[in-house]
Amino acid sequence: MLEFGTPQVAQAVAAAGRGIAVVSDDPRFGLQRLDIIGKRGDLSIRLYAAWDREHHAAVAIEALARRLSDYCVSRHGPQVAPPRPRTTARSCR
C-alpha cells in the first residue's frame, strides 16, 4: 500500500496499471468511479462548513457554502445532499 500527497498522483499511478486509487476526488485519466460498500453500507464522507457569525463576510461565506453544496449535488446527485433539518412535532390544541 502506498499513500500519495495528492489524488491526482494516486489516480495517475492507478491509470498506469499499478493498482487502485481510493480518493475523494473526481475520476481522472480515464478511470471510472466505483462505490466502496462495506458491512455498514456505502463508504462516504461528509463535508462541513463553519464560520464565525460575527465575521464581516459571514453572509458571503454562507452564500458560498450554499453554492458549493448546490454544485456538489448537481455534479454527484441527490445522495450527496445535506440531510434536511429535523422538524419538531407541534401539538394542536
Backbone as XML, in Angstrom:
<?xml version="1.0"?>
<chain id="A" units="angstrom">
  <residue number="1" name="MET">
    <atom name="N" x="0.845" y="-1.167" z="0.000"/>
    <atom name="CA" x="0.000" y="0.000" z="0.000"/>
    <atom name="C" x="0.893" y="1.233" z="0.000"/>
  </residue>
  <residue number="2" name="LEU">
    <atom name="N" x="0.547" y="2.169" z="-0.845"/>
    <atom name="CA" x="1.262" y="3.434" z="-0.918"/>
    <atom name="C" x="0.283" y="4.569" z="-0.647"/>
  </residue>
  <residue number="3" name="GLU">
    <atom name="N" x="0.782" y="5.627" z="-0.067"/>
    <atom name="CA" x="-0.022" y="6.817" z="0.166"/>
    <atom name="C" x="0.624" y="7.973" z="-0.578"/>
  </residue>
  <residue number="4" name="PHE">
    <atom name="N" x="-0.203" y="8.731" z="-1.294"/>
    <atom name="CA" x="0.295" y="9.850" z="-2.080"/>
    <atom name="C" x="-0.230" y="11.157" z="-1.519"/>
  </residue>
  <residue number="5" name="GLY">
    <atom name="N" x="0.462" y="12.230" z="-1.797"/>
    <atom name="CA" x="0.088" y="13.535" z="-1.269"/>
    <atom name="C" x="-1.066" y="14.191" z="-1.995"/>
  </residue>
  <residue number="6" name="THR">
    <atom name="N" x="-1.350" y="13.756" z="-3.231"/>
    <atom name="CA" x="-2.456" y="14.342" z="-3.976"/>
    <atom name="C" x="-3.263" y="13.237" z="-4.647"/>
  </residue>
  <residue number="7" name="PRO">
    <atom name="N" x="-4.562" y="13.463" z="-4.829"/>
    <atom name="CA" x="-5.373" y="12.450" z="-5.512"/>
    <atom name="C" x="-4.974" y="12.285" z="-6.970"/>
  </residue>
  <residue number="8" name="GLN">
    <atom name="N" x="-4.456" y="13.342" z="-7.580"/>
    <atom name="CA" x="-4.047" y="13.241" z="-8.980"/>
    <atom name="C" x="-2.922" y="12.224" z="-9.150"/>
  </residue>
  <residue number="9" name="VAL">
    <atom name="N" x="-1.950" y="12.236" z="-8.268"/>
    <atom name="CA" x="-0.836" y="11.284" z="-8.366"/>
    <atom name="C" x="-1.338" y="9.864" z="-8.126"/>
  </residue>
  <residue number="10" name="ALA">
    <atom name="N" x="-2.190" y="9.687" z="-7.125"/>
    <atom name="CA" x="-2.737" y="8.354" z="-6.854"/>
    <atom name="C" x="-3.493" y="7.823" z="-8.070"/>
  </residue>
  <residue number="11" name="GLN">
    <atom name="N" x="-4.266" y="8.684" z="-8.706"/>
    <atom name="CA" x="-5.021" y="8.254" z="-9.886"/>
    <atom name="C" x="-4.103" y="7.994" z="-11.080"/>
  </residue>
  <residue number="12" name="ALA">
    <atom name="N" x="-3.052" y="8.777" z="-11.208"/>
    <atom name="CA" x="-2.104" y="8.550" z="-12.299"/>
    <atom name="C" x="-1.439" y="7.188" z="-12.149"/>
  </residue>
  <residue number="13" name="VAL">
    <atom name="N" x="-1.090" y="6.826" z="-10.937"/>
    <atom name="CA" x="-0.475" y="5.517" z="-10.686"/>
    <atom name="C" x="-1.470" y="4.409" z="-11.011"/>
  </residue>
  <residue number="14" name="ALA">
    <atom name="N" x="-2.730" y="4.582" z="-10.606"/>
    <atom name="CA" x="-3.755" y="3.578" z="-10.915"/>
    <atom name="C" x="-3.987" y="3.488" z="-12.419"/>
  </residue>
  <residue number="15" name="ALA">
    <atom name="N" x="-4.038" y="4.639" z="-13.099"/>
    <atom name="CA" x="-4.248" y="4.642" z="-14.551"/>
    <atom name="C" x="-3.098" y="3.971" z="-15.287"/>
  </residue>
  <residue number="16" name="ALA">
    <atom name="N" x="-1.915" y="3.973" z="-14.681"/>
    <atom name="CA" x="-0.754" y="3.313" z="-15.284"/>
    <atom name="C" x="-0.765" y="1.807" z="-15.031"/>
  </residue>
  <residue number="17" name="GLY">
    <atom name="N" x="-1.824" y="1.323" z="-14.361"/>
    <atom name="CA" x="-1.941" y="-0.110" z="-14.125"/>
    <atom name="C" x="-1.176" y="-0.605" z="-12.920"/>
  </residue>
  <residue number="18" name="ARG">
    <atom name="N" x="-0.832" y="0.283" z="-12.007"/>
    <atom name="CA" x="-0.014" y="-0.085" z="-10.855"/>
    <atom name="C" x="-0.833" y="-0.312" z="-9.595"/>
  </residue>
  <residue number="19" name="GLY">
    <atom name="N" x="-2.166" y="-0.425" z="-9.708"/>
    <atom name="CA" x="-3.003" y="-0.665" z="-8.537"/>
    <atom name="C" x="-4.310" y="0.085" z="-8.637"/>
  </residue>
  <residue number="20" name="ILE">
    <atom name="N" x="-4.915" y="0.324" z="-7.496"/>
    <atom name="CA" x="-6.166" y="1.075" z="-7.445"/>
    <atom name="C" x="-5.930" y="2.335" z="-6.623"/>
  </residue>
  <residue number="21" name="ALA">
    <atom name="N" x="-6.808" y="3.311" z="-6.806"/>
    <atom name="CA" x="-6.722" y="4.551" z="-6.034"/>
    <atom name="C" x="-8.040" y="4.751" z="-5.309"/>
  </residue>
  <residue number="22" name="VAL">
    <atom name="N" x="-7.961" y="4.969" z="-4.017"/>
    <atom name="CA" x="-9.138" y="5.303" z="-3.215"/>
    <atom name="C" x="-8.984" y="6.773" z="-2.853"/>
  </residue>
  <residue number="23" name="VAL">
    <atom name="N" x="-9.796" y="7.605" z="-3.491"/>
    <atom name="CA" x="-9.694" y="9.054" z="-3.310"/>
    <atom name="C" x="-11.081" y="9.651" z="-3.185"/>
  </residue>
  <residue number="24" name="SER">
    <atom name="N" x="-11.154" y="10.850" z="-2.659"/>
    <atom name="CA" x="-12.422" y="11.579" z="-2.585"/>
    <atom name="C" x="-12.404" y="12.700" z="-3.616"/>
  </residue>
  <residue number="25" name="ASP">
    <atom name="N" x="-12.028" y="12.357" z="-4.830"/>
    <atom name="CA" x="-11.884" y="13.323" z="-5.909"/>
    <atom name="C" x="-12.573" y="12.757" z="-7.148"/>
  </residue>
  <residue number="26" name="ASP">
    <atom name="N" x="-12.895" y="13.609" z="-8.094"/>
    <atom name="CA" x="-13.473" y="13.138" z="-9.344"/>
    <atom name="C" x="-12.454" y="12.291" z="-10.096"/>
  </residue>
  <residue number="27" name="PRO">
    <atom name="N" x="-12.929" y="11.270" z="-10.842"/>
    <atom name="CA" x="-12.000" y="10.428" z="-11.596"/>
    <atom name="C" x="-11.301" y="11.193" z="-12.710"/>
  </residue>
  <residue number="28" name="ARG">
    <atom name="N" x="-10.048" y="10.835" z="-12.946"/>
    <atom name="CA" x="-9.220" y="11.436" z="-13.997"/>
    <atom name="C" x="-8.558" y="10.318" z="-14.797"/>
  </residue>
  <residue number="29" name="PHE">
    <atom name="N" x="-7.914" y="10.706" z="-15.867"/>
    <atom name="CA" x="-7.084" y="9.787" z="-16.659"/>
    <atom name="C" x="-7.854" y="8.567" z="-17.172"/>
  </residue>
  <residue number="30" name="GLY">
    <atom name="N" x="-9.151" y="8.744" z="-17.445"/>
    <atom name="CA" x="-9.951" y="7.645" z="-17.974"/>
    <atom name="C" x="-10.399" y="6.631" z="-16.942"/>
  </residue>
  <residue number="31" name="LEU">
    <atom name="N" x="-10.170" y="6.900" z="-15.664"/>
    <atom name="CA" x="-10.600" y="5.976" z="-14.612"/>
    <atom name="C" x="-12.111" y="6.095" z="-14.407"/>
  </residue>
  <residue number="32" name="GLN">
    <atom name="N" x="-12.697" y="5.051" z="-13.860"/>
    <atom name="CA" x="-14.128" y="5.022" z="-13.579"/>
    <atom name="C" x="-14.373" y="5.063" z="-12.074"/>
  </residue>
  <residue number="33" name="ARG">
    <atom name="N" x="-15.402" y="5.787" z="-11.686"/>
    <atom name="CA" x="-15.791" y="5.880" z="-10.276"/>
    <atom name="C" x="-16.479" y="4.580" z="-9.858"/>
  </residue>
  <residue number="34" name="LEU">
    <atom name="N" x="-16.125" y="4.087" z="-8.704"/>
    <atom name="CA" x="-16.773" y="2.920" z="-8.115"/>
    <atom name="C" x="-17.115" y="3.237" z="-6.666"/>
  </residue>
  <residue number="35" name="ASP">
    <atom name="N" x="-18.257" y="2.743" z="-6.213"/>
    <atom name="CA" x="-18.608" y="2.900" z="-4.804"/>
    <atom name="C" x="-17.859" y="1.853" z="-3.988"/>
  </residue>
  <residue number="36" name="ILE">
    <atom name="N" x="-17.558" y="2.193" z="-2.761"/>
    <atom name="CA" x="-16.980" y="1.238" z="-1.819"/>
    <atom name="C" x="-18.087" y="0.893" z="-0.842"/>
  </residue>
  <residue number="37" name="ILE">
    <atom name="N" x="-18.457" y="-0.378" z="-0.816"/>
    <atom name="CA" x="-19.562" y="-0.814" z="0.033"/>
    <atom name="C" x="-19.007" y="-1.753" z="1.094"/>
  </residue>
  <residue number="38" name="GLY">
    <atom name="N" x="-19.168" y="-1.347" z="2.344"/>
    <atom name="CA" x="-18.702" y="-2.144" z="3.471"/>
    <atom name="C" x="-19.852" y="-2.823" z="4.186"/>
  </residue>
  <residue number="39" name="LYS">
    <atom name="N" x="-19.568" y="-3.410" z="5.310"/>
    <atom name="CA" x="-20.597" y="-4.113" z="6.089"/>
    <atom name="C" x="-21.712" y="-3.179" z="6.540"/>
  </residue>
  <residue number="40" name="ARG">
    <atom name="N" x="-21.396" y="-1.892" z="6.710"/>
    <atom name="CA" x="-22.393" y="-0.918" z="7.171"/>
    <atom name="C" x="-22.980" y="-0.094" z="6.032"/>
  </residue>
  <residue number="41" name="GLY">
    <atom name="N" x="-22.706" y="-0.469" z="4.790"/>
    <atom name="CA" x="-23.245" y="0.259" z="3.648"/>
    <atom name="C" x="-22.174" y="1.021" z="2.902"/>
  </residue>
  <residue number="42" name="ASP">
    <atom name="N" x="-22.614" y="1.978" z="2.106"/>
    <atom name="CA" x="-21.691" y="2.763" z="1.283"/>
    <atom name="C" x="-20.726" y="3.574" z="2.137"/>
  </residue>
  <residue number="43" name="LEU">
    <atom name="N" x="-19.471" y="3.589" z="1.723"/>
    <atom name="CA" x="-18.480" y="4.437" z="2.361"/>
    <atom name="C" x="-18.672" y="5.847" z="1.833"/>
  </residue>
  <residue number="44" name="SER">
    <atom name="N" x="-18.744" y="6.808" z="2.716"/>
    <atom name="CA" x="-18.929" y="8.192" z="2.292"/>
    <atom name="C" x="-18.247" y="9.118" z="3.291"/>
  </residue>
  <residue number="45" name="ILE">
    <atom name="N" x="-18.084" y="10.343" z="2.857"/>
    <atom name="CA" x="-17.560" y="11.373" z="3.744"/>
    <atom name="C" x="-18.544" y="12.530" z="3.746"/>
  </residue>
  <residue number="46" name="ARG">
    <atom name="N" x="-18.597" y="13.244" z="4.821"/>
    <atom name="CA" x="-19.467" y="14.407" z="4.911"/>
    <atom name="C" x="-18.589" y="15.636" z="5.097"/>
  </residue>
  <residue number="47" name="LEU">
    <atom name="N" x="-18.835" y="16.653" z="4.303"/>
    <atom name="CA" x="-18.085" y="17.894" z="4.404"/>
    <atom name="C" x="-18.924" y="18.922" z="5.159"/>
  </residue>
  <residue number="48" name="TYR">
    <atom name="N" x="-18.265" y="19.705" z="5.985"/>
    <atom name="CA" x="-18.941" y="20.732" z="6.765"/>
    <atom name="C" x="-18.290" y="22.079" z="6.502"/>
  </residue>
  <residue number="49" name="ALA">
    <atom name="N" x="-19.085" y="23.111" z="6.601"/>
    <atom name="CA" x="-18.568" y="24.476" z="6.519"/>
    <atom name="C" x="-18.938" y="25.172" z="7.824"/>
  </residue>
  <residue number="50" name="ALA">
    <atom name="N" x="-17.997" y="25.880" z="8.383"/>
    <atom name="CA" x="-18.254" y="26.602" z="9.633"/>
    <atom name="C" x="-17.551" y="27.948" z="9.582"/>
  </residue>
  <residue number="51" name="TRP">
    <atom name="N" x="-18.171" y="28.932" z="10.170"/>
    <atom name="CA" x="-17.597" y="30.270" z="10.210"/>
    <atom name="C" x="-18.189" y="31.032" z="11.376"/>
  </residue>
  <residue number="52" name="ASP">
    <atom name="N" x="-17.530" y="32.071" z="11.736"/>
    <atom name="CA" x="-17.964" y="32.934" z="12.830"/>
    <atom name="C" x="-19.113" y="33.808" z="12.334"/>
  </residue>
  <residue number="53" name="ARG">
    <atom name="N" x="-20.252" y="33.757" z="12.988"/>
    <atom name="CA" x="-21.409" y="34.564" z="12.585"/>
    <atom name="C" x="-21.132" y="36.055" z="12.670"/>
  </residue>
  <residue number="54" name="GLU">
    <atom name="N" x="-20.154" y="36.410" z="13.456"/>
    <atom name="CA" x="-19.800" y="37.824" z="13.619"/>
    <atom name="C" x="-18.768" y="38.288" z="12.592"/>
  </residue>
  <residue number="55" name="HIS">
    <atom name="N" x="-18.281" y="37.391" z="11.772"/>
    <atom name="CA" x="-17.291" y="37.750" z="10.761"/>
    <atom name="C" x="-17.888" y="38.780" z="9.812"/>
  </residue>
  <residue number="56" name="HIS">
    <atom name="N" x="-17.083" y="39.714" z="9.371"/>
    <atom name="CA" x="-17.590" y="40.771" z="8.499"/>
    <atom name="C" x="-18.121" y="40.249" z="7.157"/>
  </residue>
  <residue number="57" name="ALA">
    <atom name="N" x="-17.695" y="39.060" z="6.755"/>
    <atom name="CA" x="-18.155" y="38.490" z="5.484"/>
    <atom name="C" x="-19.044" y="37.266" z="5.703"/>
  </residue>
  <residue number="58" name="ALA">
    <atom name="N" x="-19.680" y="37.164" z="6.854"/>
    <atom name="CA" x="-20.479" y="35.976" z="7.175"/>
    <atom name="C" x="-21.551" y="35.684" z="6.126"/>
  </residue>
  <residue number="59" name="VAL">
    <atom name="N" x="-22.219" y="36.697" z="5.640"/>
    <atom name="CA" x="-23.271" y="36.494" z="4.641"/>
    <atom name="C" x="-22.672" y="35.933" z="3.351"/>
  </residue>
  <residue number="60" name="ALA">
    <atom name="N" x="-21.547" y="36.472" z="2.924"/>
    <atom name="CA" x="-20.890" y="35.994" z="1.706"/>
    <atom name="C" x="-20.368" y="34.567" z="1.886"/>
  </residue>
  <residue number="61" name="ILE">
    <atom name="N" x="-19.841" y="34.265" z="3.065"/>
    <atom name="CA" x="-19.334" y="32.912" z="3.326"/>
    <atom name="C" x="-20.481" y="31.912" z="3.294"/>
  </residue>
  <residue number="62" name="GLU">
    <atom name="N" x="-21.604" y="32.279" z="3.904"/>
    <atom name="CA" x="-22.769" y="31.385" z="3.884"/>
    <atom name="C" x="-23.247" y="31.161" z="2.447"/>
  </residue>
  <residue number="63" name="ALA">
    <atom name="N" x="-23.310" y="32.210" z="1.652"/>
    <atom name="CA" x="-23.734" y="32.079" z="0.259"/>
    <atom name="C" x="-22.781" y="31.169" z="-0.514"/>
  </residue>
  <residue number="64" name="LEU">
    <atom name="N" x="-21.484" y="31.323" z="-0.281"/>
    <atom name="CA" x="-20.501" y="30.476" z="-0.947"/>
    <atom name="C" x="-20.675" y="29.010" z="-0.536"/>
  </residue>
  <residue number="65" name="ALA">
    <atom name="N" x="-20.890" y="28.763" z="0.757"/>
    <atom name="CA" x="-21.093" y="27.391" z="1.233"/>
    <atom name="C" x="-22.342" y="26.779" z="0.595"/>
  </residue>
  <residue number="66" name="ARG">
    <atom name="N" x="-23.396" y="27.554" z="0.476"/>
    <atom name="CA" x="-24.626" y="27.046" z="-0.159"/>
    <atom name="C" x="-24.395" y="26.755" z="-1.643"/>
  </residue>
  <residue number="67" name="ARG">
    <atom name="N" x="-23.672" y="27.636" z="-2.328"/>
    <atom name="CA" x="-23.369" y="27.414" z="-3.745"/>
    <atom name="C" x="-22.511" y="26.165" z="-3.935"/>
  </residue>
  <residue number="68" name="LEU">
    <atom name="N" x="-21.548" y="25.965" z="-3.047"/>
    <atom name="CA" x="-20.702" y="24.775" z="-3.118"/>
    <atom name="C" x="-21.538" y="23.518" z="-2.895"/>
  </residue>
  <residue number="69" name="SER">
    <atom name="N" x="-22.447" y="23.563" z="-1.935"/>
    <atom name="CA" x="-23.325" y="22.426" z="-1.684"/>
    <atom name="C" x="-24.191" y="22.134" z="-2.906"/>
  </residue>
  <residue number="70" name="ASP">
    <atom name="N" x="-24.775" y="23.183" z="-3.486"/>
    <atom name="CA" x="-25.605" y="23.005" z="-4.682"/>
    <atom name="C" x="-24.797" y="22.414" z="-5.829"/>
  </residue>
  <residue number="71" name="TYR">
    <atom name="N" x="-23.559" y="22.875" z="-5.991"/>
    <atom name="CA" x="-22.694" y="22.347" z="-7.044"/>
    <atom name="C" x="-22.438" y="20.847" z="-6.829"/>
  </residue>
  <residue number="72" name="CYS">
    <atom name="N" x="-22.134" y="20.459" z="-5.613"/>
    <atom name="CA" x="-21.859" y="19.046" z="-5.329"/>
    <atom name="C" x="-23.079" y="18.179" z="-5.645"/>
  </residue>
  <residue number="73" name="VAL">
    <atom name="N" x="-24.270" y="18.661" z="-5.286"/>
    <atom name="CA" x="-25.490" y="17.902" z="-5.569"/>
    <atom name="C" x="-25.717" y="17.811" z="-7.079"/>
  </residue>
  <residue number="74" name="SER">
    <atom name="N" x="-25.508" y="18.913" z="-7.801"/>
    <atom name="CA" x="-25.721" y="18.877" z="-9.255"/>
    <atom name="C" x="-24.686" y="17.984" z="-9.940"/>
  </residue>
  <residue number="75" name="ARG">
    <atom name="N" x="-23.488" y="17.926" z="-9.405"/>
    <atom name="CA" x="-22.407" y="17.135" z="-10.008"/>
    <atom name="C" x="-22.496" y="15.650" z="-9.665"/>
  </residue>
  <residue number="76" name="HIS">
    <atom name="N" x="-22.866" y="15.339" z="-8.402"/>
    <atom name="CA" x="-22.784" y="13.960" z="-7.921"/>
    <atom name="C" x="-24.132" y="13.327" z="-7.596"/>
  </residue>
  <residue number="77" name="GLY">
    <atom name="N" x="-25.205" y="14.103" z="-7.640"/>
    <atom name="CA" x="-26.537" y="13.538" z="-7.425"/>
    <atom name="C" x="-27.110" y="13.814" z="-6.046"/>
  </residue>
  <residue number="78" name="PRO">
    <atom name="N" x="-28.393" y="13.539" z="-5.886"/>
    <atom name="CA" x="-29.087" y="13.877" z="-4.637"/>
    <atom name="C" x="-28.593" y="13.104" z="-3.418"/>
  </residue>
  <residue number="79" name="GLN">
    <atom name="N" x="-27.896" y="12.005" z="-3.638"/>
    <atom name="CA" x="-27.405" y="11.223" z="-2.491"/>
    <atom name="C" x="-26.342" y="11.981" z="-1.694"/>
  </residue>
  <residue number="80" name="VAL">
    <atom name="N" x="-25.771" y="13.038" z="-2.262"/>
    <atom name="CA" x="-24.766" y="13.816" z="-1.531"/>
    <atom name="C" x="-25.355" y="15.085" z="-0.913"/>
  </residue>
  <residue number="81" name="ALA">
    <atom name="N" x="-26.668" y="15.257" z="-1.050"/>
    <atom name="CA" x="-27.309" y="16.449" z="-0.485"/>
    <atom name="C" x="-27.231" y="16.414" z="1.037"/>
  </residue>
  <residue number="82" name="PRO">
    <atom name="N" x="-27.099" y="17.574" z="1.666"/>
    <atom name="CA" x="-27.092" y="17.607" z="3.127"/>
    <atom name="C" x="-28.411" y="17.083" z="3.666"/>
  </residue>
  <residue number="83" name="PRO">
    <atom name="N" x="-28.380" y="16.456" z="4.835"/>
    <atom name="CA" x="-29.643" y="15.992" z="5.407"/>
    <atom name="C" x="-30.555" y="17.184" z="5.698"/>
  </residue>
  <residue number="84" name="ARG">
    <atom name="N" x="-31.826" y="16.963" z="5.523"/>
    <atom name="CA" x="-32.780" y="18.036" z="5.819"/>
    <atom name="C" x="-32.866" y="18.237" z="7.328"/>
  </residue>
  <residue number="85" name="PRO">
    <atom name="N" x="-33.064" y="19.479" z="7.740"/>
    <atom name="CA" x="-33.193" y="19.728" z="9.179"/>
    <atom name="C" x="-34.394" y="18.991" z="9.741"/>
  </residue>
  <residue number="86" name="ARG">
    <atom name="N" x="-34.241" y="18.488" z="10.916"/>
    <atom name="CA" x="-35.341" y="17.803" z="11.579"/>
    <atom name="C" x="-36.374" y="18.821" z="12.006"/>
  </residue>
  <residue number="87" name="THR">
    <atom name="N" x="-37.625" y="18.478" z="11.787"/>
    <atom name="CA" x="-38.685" y="19.368" z="12.253"/>
    <atom name="C" x="-39.221" y="18.820" z="13.552"/>
  </residue>
  <residue number="88" name="THR">
    <atom name="N" x="-39.591" y="19.702" z="14.433"/>
    <atom name="CA" x="-40.145" y="19.265" z="15.705"/>
    <atom name="C" x="-41.653" y="19.205" z="15.582"/>
  </residue>
  <residue number="89" name="ALA">
    <atom name="N" x="-42.212" y="18.156" z="16.126"/>
    <atom name="CA" x="-43.669" y="17.987" z="16.087"/>
    <atom name="C" x="-44.307" y="18.981" z="17.036"/>
  </residue>
  <residue number="90" name="ARG">
    <atom name="N" x="-45.355" y="19.585" z="16.582"/>
    <atom name="CA" x="-46.098" y="20.524" z="17.415"/>
    <atom name="C" x="-47.474" y="19.947" z="17.692"/>
  </residue>
  <residue number="91" name="SER">
    <atom name="N" x="-47.891" y="20.092" z="18.902"/>
    <atom name="CA" x="-49.209" y="19.589" z="19.244"/>
    <atom name="C" x="-50.260" y="20.639" z="18.941"/>
  </residue>
  <residue number="92" name="CYS">
    <atom name="N" x="-51.398" y="20.190" z="18.470"/>
    <atom name="CA" x="-52.511" y="21.103" z="18.182"/>
    <atom name="C" x="-53.483" y="21.049" z="19.345"/>
  </residue>
  <residue number="93" name="ARG">
    <atom name="N" x="-53.956" y="22.189" z="19.763"/>
    <atom name="CA" x="-54.922" y="22.224" z="20.862"/>
    <atom name="C" x="-56.163" y="22.886" z="20.431"/>
  </residue>
</chain>
